Amino acid sequence: MAAVTLRGKPLQTSGTLPAVGAHAPDFTLTNVELNEISLREFHGQKLVLNIFPSLDTPTCNLAMKHFNKLAMQMPEVLVFCISADLPFAQKRFCVAENLSKVIPFSTFRHPEFGQHYGLTLTNGPLAGLLSRVVLIIDENGKVAYTQQVSEISEEPDYNAVIAALQKTPA
């Protein structure tokens, strides 16, 4: 379990993130058209998984906008924004905010995603939602980088993500 906080109050996750160098666990998620997708469909592509509790929070909102800019600057990288928000809300948010480069996915049909990746919050007011995490998965399906944001109300370290992307072979 990882220990994270929400405004200084301790929370626990359901496990630990996959190790760097390990094969990323396959997953199935739901896109904004209500279609199921799996990780294996993106084999051969570099992925950034921006995982967060809900796009209806200011920090998640800012992070999605920041990752949209990153996706514009690095078109060879696919950026998935993953939360338990319903696909309808994700689509509405992306249209309203003109976020066309990130790809939103929902865990609403597949809560096991958070369990397999060890990032479901198990206690506190956000129990059942996902903790704030950034993962990079390389073209071979291996975990190339992980960042568990220790304070959920804070944004990820974007510079560290960019540095890790630049180190990961294309």
Summary of the structure (lengths in Angstrom):
residues: 170
radius of gyration: 14.5
end to end distance: 31.9
largest distance: 39.9
contacts: 571
relative contact order: 0.25
helix: 26%
strand: 29%
